[in-house]
Amino acid sequence: MNIVWGAIIVIIVAALAITAMLLVRRGAPVGSRFTDGDRASGVFGVLATGFALLAGFVVFLAFESFDTARAGAQAEARIVAHQFETVQLLPSPARERFSGELVCYGRSVVRQEWPRMRSGTLGDGPNRWGTSLFATLRMTDPRSASAQAAFAKYLDERSDREDARADRTHGAEGVIPTPLWIVLFLSAVILLGYVLLFADSAEGALVQATMAGGVAVMVTSLLLLLWFLDNPYVGGGGLKPSAMQETLKLLRSDTSISGPVDPPCDQKGAPA
């Protein structure tokens, strides 16, 4: 969801809340429907505080997951670039095969995994090129001291890459369970409904509209923020594969070190 759609939703909800307040205000008694305004305000404060505390806790949880997914995507891209440089110290033909499969890994992340993360269909399966890289690793027999050092370094980088990929894909699953969403929406509806009970025919329409509209804007904006943080790859404002795209550009321009690279895949990362 981009900012434009979010703003439209906030405006619509605020307009509905203001309209409802003005309609209820027409038949409301002077001084609102509460005989004890202080007690009613105290109850409203309890409801608003409870909603704020619950939403604040969920925002913290969702933002932590969002930041983990962002950091994981960036770390994964950096590690792929590091691996590409590391494998240049391995013997041929493993060096050429590693180089091509690392390019295919990056392409598949950008062209295949990212769209599936947006649609929520990625699942927990491994990256097919990650599996191919492991098969190439098993067939590699380093003999020189530099090749053995590069081989050991690649093993460490492979573990780091898989951990970073797990952080990236975990963000696509969301961390807010359905029961919590139900509680949040129910609390928001109760809060907005309670505001309508403060309708007062003796009070100005502008004041009443501001009260209802302000609460509606605050509650709706907070729920939209939670949805955005819980779905970091969805919408125009979500996370994008910029880091991996930059890595692929780097690998294309790094032929002075590696020589020509012939990836065994097409531009979308599918096996050629």
C-alpha positions, 0 to 999 in steps of 0.5 A, spaced: 500 500 500 502 506 497 502 513 501 496 515 496 492 509 498 493 510 505 491 517 505 485 516 501 483 510 506 484 515 512 480 521 509 474 516 507 474 513 514 475 520 517 469 523 513 464 517 515 466 518 522 464 526 522 458 524 518 456 519 523 457 525 529 453 530 525 447 525 524 447 523 531 448 530 534 442 532 531 438 528 536 443 528 541 440 532 548 444 538 550 450 536 554 451 529 551 448 523 553 452 522 559 449 525 565 456 525 568 461 527 563 467 526 568 466 519 569 464 518 561 471 522 560 475 517 565 472 511 561 474 514 554 481 515 557 481 508 559 479 505 552 484 510 549 490 508 553 488 501 552 488 501 545 494 506 545 498 501 549 496 495 545 498 498 538 504 501 541 507 494 543 504 491 536 508 497 532 514 495 536 514 488 534 512 489 527 517 494 526 523 489 529 520 484 524 520 489 518 527 492 520 530 485 520 527 483 513 530 489 511 537 488 514 537 481 512 536 483 504 542 488 505 546 483 508 544 477 503 546 482 497 553 484 500 555 476 502 553 474 495 558 479 492 563 477 497 562 470 495 563 472 488 570 475 490 572 469 494 571 463 489 575 467 484 581 463 488 578 456 487 581 452 481 577 451 475 572 449 473 569 450 480 571 458 479 567 459 473 561 454 475 561 458 482 561 465 479 555 463 474 551 460 479 552 466 484 549 471 478 543 466 477 542 466 485 542 474 485 537 474 479 532 469 482 532 473 488 530 479 484 525 476 479 522 470 482 523 470 490 521 478 491 514 477 487 512 471 491 514 474 497 509 480 495 504 475 494 505 471 500 507 464 496 514 464 497 514 458 502 519 455 506 523 452 501 530 453 499 533 457 493 534 452 487 541 456 486 543 455 493 542 448 492 546 448 486 551 452 489 552 447 495 552 441 490 558 445 486 561 446 493 561 438 494 565 437 488 570 442 489 577 439 491 582 445 493 589 443 493 593 450 494 593 454 500 590 460 497 584 455 495 583 452 501 583 458 505 578 461 500 574 454 500 574 455 508 572 462 507 566 461 502 563 456 507 563 461 513 559 466 507 555 461 505 552 460 512 551 467 513 548 468 506 543 463 508 541 466 515 540 473 512 536 469 507 532 467 512 531 474 515 529 476 509 523 471 507 521 471 515 518 478 514 514 476 508 510 471 513 508 477 518 508 477 525 501 479 527 497 473 528 489 474 526 486 474 533 491 480 534 488 483 528 481 482 531 482 485 537 485 491 534 479 492 529 474 491 535 478 496 540 478 501 534 470 500 533 469 501 540 473 507 541 470 510 535 463 508 537 464 511 544 466 518 541 459 518 538 456 518 545 459 525 546 455 528 541 452 534 544 447 539 540 449 545 544 456 544 542 458 547 535 458 542 529 466 544 528 468 542 535 464 535 534 466 534 527 474 535 529 473 531 535 470 525 531 475 526 525 481 527 530 480 520 533 478 517 526 485 519 523 489 517 529 486 510 529 486 509 522 493 511 521 495 507 526 492 501 523 495 502 516 502 503 519 501 496 523 499 493 516 505 496 512 510 494 517 507 487 517 507 486 510 514 489 508 514 487 501 507 489 499 505 496 496 509 501 493 512 503 499 514 496 501 522 493 501 525 493 494 530 488 492 535 494 491 541 491 494 541 485 490 540 489 484 546 493 485 550 487 487 548 484 480 551 490 477 557 489 481 558 482 478 557 485 471 562 490 472 567 485 476 569 481 469 576 484 470 577 480 476 573 474 474 573 474 467 567 473 462 561 469 466 556 465 463 551 464 468 547 457 466 540 461 467 536 467 463 535 474 466 529 471 471 534 466 474 530 460 471 535 455 468 537 455 461 
